[in-house]
Amino acid sequence: MTRTGDTAGRRVTPRVPGTRLLLLAGGGLALLIGMWTGLARAGIHDAVGPVGAHGLIMALGFLGTLIALERAVALGTRWAYAGPALSGLSVLWLVVGLPDQGAGVLMTAAGLVVATVYSVTLSRHYESHLVLMAAGAAAWVVAALLWTVGWSPIRLAPTLAAFLVLTIVGERLELSRLRLPSLASRRRLLGAAALFGVGVFISLMHRPAGLTVAGAGLLAQTAWLARNDIARVTIHRPGLPRFAAACMLAGYGWLAVGGVLWIALGSGVDG
């Protein structure tokens, strides 16, 4: 991008609107608070702050804010920025020591905004990867709503994981189009994601059975990603593409570990 006149020939970096920077800073604050509460839960320092909400802060406060901001930018409408604003505000609410229920209401509202963003996007053009990401947003809403009415973050861990897993798998499915997977292959991934979603739903009522089913769904999604993800191509390129691909492939390894652990725990966790 260049301008004529006295700046002709020079590259001009586009300015990022201040509102986006402020919302991005909210996500950064959530990351710092999440790290602080995580260290407290690990016994590194005294439990000061919203330690009990560590999982919510990391999943919905930190990553939720960033994902909501990304989708707002993609949609390009002002109201969509209410999503990251509300999720970031929920973390501030917890930091200053206000009642958890208020933060839960803010998180739930943020999830509803993000779900609406996906709904609007799907109404404009239907894509399977958007369906997966919309399902992840639905998991966000369910987790935040149940936490608001008193469910513990530990009990909601599979639902929080569903928000992150389905969102990321949806994004990787979108990128996988560069490798032109067949319609049958994409349907297999959707089936694996559906199995995972069913397991997460069951876990809300019967945790052992739900973890077993969801764990199988995690493994099935991991197998598809390991075979079809664009990271298998970019891992052979030098520099940043190789680093990013290595991180993604390592993440799939941990996703498989999670699936195995969920199946193993399914037989030993009280319902």
C-alpha positions in Angstrom: 0.0 0.0 0.0 1.5 3.3 -1.1 0.5 6.9 -1.3 1.3 9.6 -3.9 3.1 12.8 -3.2 5.8 13.1 -0.6 5.2 9.6 0.6 5.3 8.0 -2.9 7.3 4.8 -2.9 7.1 4.3 0.8 5.1 1.5 2.4 2.5 2.8 4.8 1.2 0.6 7.6 -2.6 0.7 8.0 -3.7 2.1 11.3 -5.5 -0.2 13.7 -8.6 1.6 15.1 -8.2 2.5 18.8 -11.4 0.5 19.7 -9.8 -2.7 18.4 -6.6 -2.0 20.3 -8.6 -1.4 23.5 -10.5 -4.7 23.1 -7.3 -6.5 22.3 -5.8 -5.1 25.5 -8.8 -6.5 27.4 -7.9 -9.9 26.0 -4.3 -9.4 27.2 -5.5 -8.5 30.6 -7.6 -11.6 30.8 -4.5 -13.6 29.8 -2.5 -12.1 32.7 -5.3 -12.7 35.2 -5.7 -16.2 33.9 -2.0 -16.9 34.4 -2.1 -15.4 37.9 -5.0 -17.5 39.0 -3.5 -20.6 37.4 -0.3 -20.1 39.4 -2.4 -19.7 42.5 -4.2 -22.9 41.8 -0.8 -24.6 41.4 0.2 -23.3 44.8 2.9 -21.0 43.5 1.6 -18.0 45.4 -1.3 -17.1 47.8 -4.8 -17.4 46.4 -5.6 -13.8 45.8 -8.2 -12.8 43.2 -10.8 -14.8 41.3 -8.9 -18.1 41.5 -12.0 -20.2 41.4 -12.9 -18.7 38.0 -9.6 -19.6 36.4 -11.1 -21.8 33.7 -13.7 -19.3 32.8 -11.2 -16.5 32.6 -8.8 -18.4 30.3 -11.5 -19.9 28.0 -14.1 -17.2 27.8 -12.2 -14.1 29.1 -9.0 -14.5 27.2 -9.6 -16.7 24.2 -13.3 -15.7 24.1 -12.4 -12.1 23.8 -9.9 -12.7 21.0 -12.2 -14.9 19.0 -15.1 -12.6 19.5 -12.9 -9.7 18.3 -11.8 -11.7 15.2 -15.4 -12.5 14.2 -16.4 -8.8 14.8 -13.7 -7.6 12.4 -14.7 -10.3 9.9 -18.4 -9.3 10.0 -17.6 -5.6 9.9 -20.6 -4.3 11.9 -20.4 -2.1 15.0 -22.8 -4.1 17.1 -20.6 -7.2 16.8 -17.9 -5.5 18.9 -20.2 -5.8 21.9 -19.0 -9.5 22.1 -15.4 -8.8 22.9 -16.3 -5.8 25.0 -18.7 -7.8 27.2 -16.3 -10.7 27.7 -13.4 -8.4 28.6 -15.7 -6.5 31.0 -16.6 -9.7 32.7 -12.9 -10.3 33.6 -12.7 -6.7 35.0 -15.9 -7.5 37.0 -14.2 -10.5 38.6 -10.9 -8.7 39.3 -12.6 -5.9 41.3 -14.3 -8.5 43.4 -17.9 -8.0 42.3 -20.4 -11.0 42.5 -19.7 -13.9 40.2 -23.2 -13.9 38.9 -22.7 -10.5 37.3 -19.7 -11.7 35.4 -21.6 -14.7 34.4 -24.4 -12.5 32.9 -21.7 -10.5 31.0 -20.1 -13.7 29.7 -23.4 -15.1 28.6 -24.3 -11.9 26.8 -21.0 -12.0 25.1 -21.5 -15.5 23.9 -25.0 -14.6 22.6 -23.5 -11.8 20.5 -20.9 -14.1 19.1 -23.5 -16.7 18.3 -25.6 -14.0 16.5 -22.5 -13.0 14.5 -22.2 -16.6 13.2 -25.9 -16.7 12.5 -25.7 -13.6 10.4 -22.7 -14.9 8.6 -24.3 -18.3 7.9 -27.4 -16.5 6.6 -25.2 -14.8 4.0 -23.3 -17.9 2.9 -23.6 -21.4 4.3 -20.3 -23.2 5.0 -19.6 -26.3 7.1 -16.7 -24.7 9.0 -19.1 -21.9 10.1 -21.5 -24.5 11.4 -18.8 -25.9 13.6 -17.8 -22.5 14.9 -21.4 -21.6 15.6 -21.7 -24.8 17.6 -18.7 -23.7 19.6 -20.4 -20.4 20.3 -23.4 -22.2 21.5 -21.2 -24.2 24.0 -19.9 -20.8 25.2 -23.4 -19.6 26.0 -24.3 -22.9 27.7 -21.2 -22.9 29.9 -21.5 -19.2 30.9 -25.2 -19.6 31.7 -24.7 -22.7 33.8 -21.8 -21.1 35.7 -24.1 -18.0 36.4 -26.7 -20.3 38.1 -24.1 -22.0 40.2 -22.4 -24.8 38.3 -18.7 -25.3 39.1 -16.1 -24.6 36.4 -14.8 -28.2 36.9 -18.2 -29.6 36.0 -18.3 -27.3 33.0 -14.8 -28.2 31.8 -16.1 -30.4 28.8 -18.4 -27.6 27.7 -15.7 -25.0 27.9 -13.4 -27.3 25.9 -16.2 -27.7 23.3 -16.2 -24.0 22.7 -12.4 -24.0 22.0 -12.2 -27.3 20.1 -15.1 -26.7 17.8 -14.0 -23.1 17.0 -10.4 -24.2 16.2 -11.5 -27.3 14.2 -13.8 -25.1 12.3 -11.0 -22.7 11.4 -8.7 -25.6 10.4 -11.5 -27.0 8.2 -11.7 -23.7 6.5 -8.0 -23.7 5.8 -8.0 -27.3 4.7 -9.9 -26.3 1.6 -6.4 -25.5 0.2 -5.9 -29.3 0.1 -9.3 -29.9 -1.5 -10.6 -32.6 0.8 -13.5 -34.5 -0.7 -17.1 -34.0 0.4 -17.1 -37.4 2.0 -14.0 -36.5 4.0 -15.5 -33.3 5.2 -18.6 -35.1 6.2 -16.5 -37.5 8.3 -15.1 -34.6 10.2 -18.6 -33.2 10.8 -19.6 -36.6 12.1 -16.6 -36.7 14.4 -17.5 -33.2 15.7 -21.1 -34.2 16.2 -20.0 -37.3 18.2 -17.9 -34.9 20.4 -20.8 -32.5 20.8 -23.2 -35.3 21.8 -20.7 -36.5 24.4 -20.3 -33.0 25.8 -24.1 -32.7 26.1 -24.3 -36.1 27.8 -21.6 -35.0 30.3 -23.9 -32.3 31.7 -26.3 -35.1 32.8 -24.0 -38.1 33.2 -20.3 -37.2 33.3 -18.7 -40.6 32.9 -20.7 -41.6 29.8 -20.3 -38.1 28.4 -16.6 -38.1 28.8 -16.3 -41.5 27.1 -18.3 -40.4 24.0 -16.7 -37.0 23.8 -13.2 -38.5 24.1 -14.0 -40.7 21.2 -15.1 -37.7 19.2 -11.9 -35.9 20.1 -9.8 -38.8 18.8 -11.8 -38.9 15.6 -11.3 -35.2 15.0 -7.6 -35.5 15.7 -7.3 -38.3 13.2 -8.9 -36.2 10.5 -6.8 -33.2 11.2 -3.6 -35.2 11.3 -4.4 -36.5 7.8 -6.0 -33.4 6.1 -4.7 -30.3 7.8 -2.7 -27.8 5.7 0.1 -28.0 8.4 1.2 -31.2 6.8 2.3 -29.2 3.8 3.6 -26.0 5.5 5.8 -28.1 7.9 8.1 -28.5 4.9 8.5 -24.8 4.3 11.2 -22.8 6.0 10.8 -20.1 8.7 7.5 -19.0 10.3 5.3 -21.4 8.3 7.2 -24.4 9.6 7.1 -23.1 13.2 3.4 -22.5 13.0 2.8 -26.0 11.4 4.9 -27.6 14.1 2.9 -25.9 16.8 -0.4 -27.1 15.2 0.8 -30.7 14.8 2.0 -30.7 18.4 -1.4 -29.4 19.5 -3.1 -32.3 17.7 -0.9 -34.6 19.6 -2.1 -33.1 22.9 -5.7 -33.2 21.6 -5.3 -36.9 21.1 -3.9 -37.2 24.7 -6.9 -35.4 25.9 -9.2 -37.8 24.1 -7.5 -40.8 25.6 -7.7 -39.3 29.1 -11.4 -38.5 28.7 -12.1 -42.0 27.7 -10.0 -43.4 30.6 -11.6 -41.0 33.1 -15.1 -41.9 31.9 -15.0 -45.2 33.7 -13.8 -43.7 37.0 -15.6 -40.3 37.5 -18.7 -40.1 39.6 -21.8 -39.2 37.6 
